[in-house]
Amino acid sequence: MKNYIAEFLGTFWLVLGGCGSAVLAAGFPEVGIGLLGVSLAFGLTVLTMAYAIGPISGCHLNPAVSIGLWAGGRFSAKQLLPYIIAQIAGAIVAGGVLYLIASGKADFNVAAGFAANGYGEHSPGGYSLFAALIAEIVMTLMFLLVILGATDTRAPQGMAPIAIGLCLTLIHLISIPVTNTSVNPARSTGVAVFVGDWAIEQLWLFWLAPIIGAVLGALIYRFIGSAED
């Protein structure tokens, strides 16, 4: 149970910190943190939680990561569903807290996006469904490669949170214009349920693509990371 509570809290922090930075601070007049700041915020949430709850739950914070770790032989199948439920619950509660904060502003309009992920007309840069699919698959694939490599017993000990946090920062720097960056079905769900409408209709992509990418990344690492030639 402690593992699941840790995953709930960690995913809560990721969504509140990452999406909160986008909703509350990114476009603030003159001093808004912009794309770079939002990217750093997502990376910092993972970095801080990796040190805080990594020893407890492994700090997955992401259904795709949990599935990828299972595919990579690093995680038990019997824990998959409870982890995913805890992650989704943490994300939705964070979305609710963010909604309560953001709605305290007179001109707040959740329909404007609320940091939801999207493609087509709901992509920040107007990117197509196909572009969004490829971006999410490839970004999650690389994320799993970094996670599995950084947490390998052969890697420098104690440095994994830094590598993983910086990787997520880089992923956001690349793909925010394409999809607002998901690579995490829980993160996408946590805000989509408050936007409703198009965000729910497009949510399938932000479950499917990250899971495909995570499994591919895990399988690739199982091959290249094997001690056998």
C-alpha positions, -999 to +999 in steps of 0.1 A: +000+000+000+029+024+007+041+019-029+007+029-042+004+060-019+039+070-031+028+067-067-003+087-061+016+115-044+044+115-070+020+117-100+000+143-081+032+164-079+041+158-116+007+170-129+004+199-104+040+211-110+042+205-148+006+213-159+004+240-132+034+258-146+018+258-180-016+270-168-006+295-142+029+307-151+037+301-188+019+331-203+020+355-174+025+390-188+062+400-192+076+375-168+059+343-181+082+312-179+073+301-215+081+268-231+115+265-215+101+270-180+073+245-185+098+220-198+120+225-168+090+222-144+081+188-157+117+176-155+121+190-119+089+173-107+104+139-118+138+147-105+125+158-070+101+128-067+127+103-079+148+112-048+118+115-025+099+083-034+122+064-057+134+042-028+097+035-019+079+028-052+105+033-079+089+066-089+072+055-121+045+083-121+034+071-155+014+041-167+035+039-198+067+037-177+052+010-155+042-010-186+076-004-201+095-015-170+073-047-170+082-053-207+118-047-198+118-073-171+121-048-142+086-048-128+061-074-116+029-078-137+008-082-106+016-047-095+008-031-129-029-024-124-026-010-088+002+013-099-017+026-129-048+032-108-028+051-082-011+072-109-044+081-126-060+090-093-030+112-084-032+129-117-070+136-115-067+149-080-039+172-091-060+184-120-088+192-096-065+212-073-052+230-103-087+237-115-096+252-081-066+275-082-069+285-119-106+292-116-099+319-090-089+342-119-119+361-134-112+354-170-103+317-166-116+294-193-110+257-191-120+253-227-089+272-237-069+240-231-059+237-194-026+221-206-044+193-222-027+173-250-041+174-285-035+171-322-048+188-353-065+221-343-058+213-307-020+209-313-001+241-301+016+242-335-012+227-356+005+193-361-015+164-376-026+132-359+002+113-377+028+138-365+015+136-329+015+098-330+051+096-342+062+122-317+046+105-287+059+071-297+095+082-303+097+105-273+084+077-249+107+052-265+137+074-258+124+081-223+123+044-215+158+039-229+171+066-206+152+052-176+164+017-181+199+027-188+202+052-159+188+026-134+209-002-147+232-017-120+261-008-142+253+029-143+267+054-119+247+051-086+226+080-074+226+098-107+195+083-123+170+110-111+191+137-128+194+119-161+157+110-161+146+145-151+168+161-178+155+137-203+119+146-196+129+183-199+144+177-233+114+157-244+092+187-236+115+211-253+111+191-285+074+182-284+054+208-266+047+225-300+034+192-314+011+178-287+017+198-256+038+167-246+022+137-230+045+106-229+023+099-199-013+087-201-020+097-164-008+133-170-030+135-201-060+121-183-056+143-152-064+175-171-085+161-200-113+151-176-117+188-166-116+200-202-140+173-215-152+176-251-122+174-276-097+165-249-115+133-240-121+125-277-084+128-284-072+111-252-070+077-268-038+088-287-021+098-255-027+063-240-019+043-271+012+061-284+031+063-251+024+026-243+036+016-278+067+037-274+074+024-238+072-012-249+094-006-279+120+012-258+120-016-232+125-043-259+153-023-275+171-019-241+166-056-233+185-063-265+213-036-264+217-038-226+221-075-225+254-088-212+255-112-241+271-102-274 
